[in-house]
Amino acid sequence: MGYDEHPGFLALSARLTGRGEDELRATGLVARHHATTLARAGRAAVGRFVDDLAAAGGDPGRLAAPESRELARAVTHLWRTGRWPGEG
C-alpha cells in the first residue's frame, strides 16, 4: 500500500504533528501508521475522530470529545516515537 491510498490519514497526521505531508510521506511509514491506528483504535473510533476534528475546524486543540483528544495524542505519539502509546 502506498501513501496515495491514505490521503486523509496523511493530511490528518500533518495537522497533528506540525510536519508537512511531503516530510511524512518521505518516512515511508504512512501505510504502516495508518494500519496501526486502525488496529489499535478501530475504524469506528477513527471515523468519530475525523468527524470531531472537522467539527473543530481542523484544530486538534479544539477537540471536545475526550476519546478524540486521546486518539490525537496517540497518533502524534506514534509519529514521534514509532510506537503506539503503552507499547514497550
C-alpha positions in Angstrom: 0.0 0.0 0.0 1.2 3.4 -0.8 0.6 6.8 0.8 -1.8 7.6 -2.1 -4.2 5.2 -0.6 -4.3 7.1 2.7 -4.6 10.8 1.8 -6.9 11.6 4.7 -4.6 10.0 7.2 -1.6 11.8 5.7 -3.4 15.1 6.0 -4.6 14.4 9.5 -1.1 13.3 10.5 0.4 16.5 9.1 -2.1 18.6 11.1 -1.4 16.7 14.3 2.4 16.6 14.1 3.0 20.0 12.5 5.1 18.4 9.8 4.4 18.7 6.1 2.8 16.0 4.1 5.9 15.6 2.0 8.0 15.1 5.1 5.7 12.4 6.5 5.4 10.8 3.1 9.2 10.6 2.9 9.4 8.5 6.0 7.7 5.6 4.2 5.5 5.0 7.3 2.1 6.4 6.2 0.6 3.0 5.4 2.1 1.3 8.4 1.0 4.1 10.8 -2.5 4.1 9.2 -2.8 0.3 9.7 -1.6 0.6 13.3 -4.1 3.4 14.1 -7.0 1.3 12.7 -5.8 -1.8 14.5 -5.4 -0.1 17.9 -8.3 2.4 17.8 -10.8 0.7 15.5 -12.5 2.1 12.4 -15.4 3.5 14.3 -13.3 5.5 16.7 -11.1 6.8 13.8 -14.3 7.8 12.0 -15.6 9.7 15.0 -12.2 11.3 15.4 -12.3 12.6 11.8 -15.8 13.9 12.3 -14.8 15.6 15.6 -11.7 17.1 14.0 -13.8 18.5 11.2 -16.3 20.0 13.7 -13.4 21.6 15.5 -12.4 23.4 12.3 -9.4 21.1 11.8 -7.8 22.3 15.0 -6.8 19.4 17.3 -6.6 21.8 20.2 -10.3 22.4 19.9 -11.4 18.8 20.1 -14.2 18.4 22.6 -14.5 14.7 23.0 -12.0 13.1 25.4 -11.7 10.0 23.1 -10.8 12.1 20.2 -8.2 14.1 22.2 -6.7 10.8 23.3 -6.6 9.5 19.7 -4.9 12.7 18.6 -2.3 12.2 21.2 -1.8 8.6 20.3 -1.4 9.3 16.6 1.1 12.1 17.4 3.0 9.8 19.7 3.1 7.1 17.0 4.6 9.5 14.5 7.2 10.8 17.0 8.3 7.5 18.5 7.3 4.8 16.1 5.2 3.1 18.8 1.6 3.2 19.9 1.3 4.6 23.5 1.7 1.9 26.1 3.7 -0.4 23.8 7.0 -1.4 25.2 
